[in-house]
Amino acid sequence: VFASSVFGFSHLIWFHSVGAEIFSLNNLFCATLLYWVVRFQRADTVNRARVAMEASFISGLSMCNQHTSALFIGPIGAWMFLSLLKDKAITTQQFAKTGAAFVVALTPYLQ
């Protein structure tokens, strides 16, 4: 929560958010993804796969907006996946659904 608050209330973030560019929407997606990381960390083992699927959808939308989000999404996705494997909290079907959520969120990029 502290890290997302520092990110969200940073002077530089607000300075660039007043322009009508893609950066402000990218900052919104990154802050939202940080929120989902906190939810994932606090979730019990049973609900972690569902939270990871929702974060995967947000990640796909973020990738449609700006590709530099991959630098943010990659480590977070790897950490979530490894945490789920370590806790044995994800099945093959849930993994497929998580991947499908990411792909479905990429569909606005097709336009």
C-alpha angles and dihedrals in degrees: 000000000000093000093049090048092052089048094046096047098039115131092228093052092052092043091058095039094071092068120085094242137116093261096080092053090046089053089051091052092047092049090047090050090051088053090054090049089057090047090050092050093049096043120102119247093263095056099039095090091054092049090049090053091052091048089050090056091050089048091055092051089049091053089054090057102045130356094215085076085082088075087059099036098047099064093039092050092047091049092049093047094048091047090052092048092047092051092041086232100137132068127203090256092052090048090053091049091050091052091046091052089055092049093047090051089054092061095094085064089067093070 
